Amino acid sequence: MYESLKGLKIGYAMTGSFCTFERSFEQAVVLREAGAELIPIMSEKACGTDSRFGKGSDNLSRLRYIAGREVITDISAAEPIGPNGMTDLMIIAPCTSNTASKLAAGITDGAVTMAVKSHLRSGKPVLLAIASNDSLLGTAKNLGELFNRKSYYFVPMRQDDWIRKPASLVAEFSLIPEAAAAAMNGIQLRPLITAEEYGL
């Protein structure tokens, strides 16, 4: 189904929206089954925090198992990604508003932000799967900046609970493979934001 992903070297990064980890792991498996090679990356918080959605060490082990290689968890290990041509595409799934804001501001302070910075040195695409309760509040301006920045693409997202959480946006994780294929062709998959389920 995703023939264009076969043989693709994908940096697969996860940041701390823990409630979406299960959906992210599922799509990492789909990418692997499509023939993509995953270079796994986790932010320090994502792999070091225990939450009601699981232990950090368990999440680290699971991503390691899916990718079949050690997970990059610090700046020094992430820095060679670009110089060594390790990735064709960088995916952050989930990408918190905090991480998106750092990317918009050019802040490099951890494994994931360094991985993106290093990857971008060659102008290769970055795909963000946003998951945050404040995406349409203070972070909105930072998302707007990334919407208009070359090399950044987004997994289509929706207002997951516009009544109780009117500022929340969550990516439709099931669209990650399709969005990845589109990004590799320089295309932003649309509609970008909706209040409805995609029904996939």
N, C-alpha and C positions, 0 to 999 in steps of 0.2 A: 504493500500500500504506500510505503514511503521509500521508494527506490532511490530517490535523490539523497537520502540520508546515509546510504550504505557507504562505509569507508570514511565518513566524515569524522573529524577529530573535534569533539565537543567538550569544552570546559563546562562542567555541570556544577554550579555553585548554589549553596543553600545558606540563607540568612534566617533570622530568628522569628518568623511567623509560625510558631510551633503547631498551631491547629491545622495548618495546611501541609505538614510534612508527609502525611500518608499519601495525599494526592500527588505530591512531588515525586515520591519514591515510585509510585505506579507508572508515572510517565518516564522516569529514568529507565525503567525496565522496558517500556515500549521502544525507546530510542535504541537501547542495546539490541533488542530483538529485530529492529530495522537494519542492524548492521553498523550502527555508529560506535565509535570508540569514545568512551567517557573518561575525561580527566576530572576526577571528583575534587571539589573544594568546599570547605565549610568555614563560615566565620567562627571566630573564637567563641562567641556566645552560642551559636547553633550547636556546636559539638561539645560545649562545656557546661550547658545548663540542663538541669533536670526540671521537668514540668509535668503537669497532669497528662500531657500527651506523650510522655516517655522520657527515658533517661538519655542524657547527652551521649554517654558512651555507647548506648544501644543504637542511637541514630547514626553515630560515626561508623559503627560496625556494619550497619545495614547498607550505608552508601558504599563502603569499601567492598562489600560482597557483591553489590549490583555492578559496580564498575570493574571489579576484578583487579584493583590496584589500590595502593595506599592513598589516603585522602590528604590533600594539601590543607594545612590548618594554620600556617603562619606566613608572614610577609616574605621571609627569606626563601621559602620553598615556592612561593608564587611568582617571584620576580623573574625567573628564567622562562616563564611561559612564552612571552613575546620573542625574546632573543633566540630561543631554541625552536620557534615555529611549532609549538606544541598543540595549538588549537586553530581550527578554521572558524569556529563559532563559539561564543561564550553565552551561556544561558544562566540566569540567576532565577531560581525557582524554589522557594519563594524569595521575592525581593521586597524587603520592608521599605517603608517611606524613609526611614532613617538612612538606609543604604542608598536609595535613589537620590536623596538630598546630598549625600556625600559625593556621589558620582557627578551630580550637577555642579557642585562647587569645586570639583577636582581634588577632593580630600582622599589621601591614600593612607589609611591608618590600620589596615588589617589584611587578612589573607584574600578576602573577596575583592575589596577595592583595589588592591595591588594586582590581583589577577586580571581585572578588567583593564586597568591602566597599561599593564604589560601587553595584553592582547591587542589593545587599540593602537599600539605603535605602528602596526601595519595597516590600519584602517579597516580591520575586519569587523563583521557585524556582532552586536551585542543584543541579546533578546532578554527582556525583563518580564517576569511574571509577578506583577504587583500583588501584594496582600497586606493591607493595612487599614486600620480603623480611621485614620486621619488623612487619607489621601486627598480629600476634597476640602481640607482645612488649610493649615499652614504649609503643608507639603505640596499643595496644588501648584504653586508657582514653580517648584522644582521639577515636577512632572512635566509641566508645560515647557520648561527649558529643554528637557530631554526629548520631548515630542518633536522638537524642531532641530535637534542636533543630529548631524550626520553619523551614521553607523549604529544608532540606537533604534531598536524595534520593540514592540510590545505584544505580549500575548493578549488577545482580546479579553476585556474584563467587564465585570458587572457590579452594580450596586447590590450587594448581597442581602442587605436588610435596610432598605431606604427609609423605613419608618422609625425603627429603634436606633439605627446607626446611619444617619443620613450622609455622613462623610466617608463611609467605608467603601473601598473598592477591592475586589478579589478577582484575580485572573481565572479564566476558565481553563483549568489545568489540562483538561482533555485535549485542548487545542495546541498544546506545546509542539507536538511533532509537525503539525500543519504550519504553525507560525514559524517554526525553525526552517522548514523548506522554503517558505516565502521569503524570509529574511536573507537566506543565501542567494536569492534571486533579486535582492534589493526591493522587496515588496512588503509593505505593512498590511498584514491581514486585517480585514474589517468586516463588520462594524467594530470600532475600537472599544466603545463603552456602551453598555445597555443596562436596562433595569430588568431584563427578562432572562430566563434560562435559555441556553442554546439548544437544549433538548438532545444532547449527544450522549 
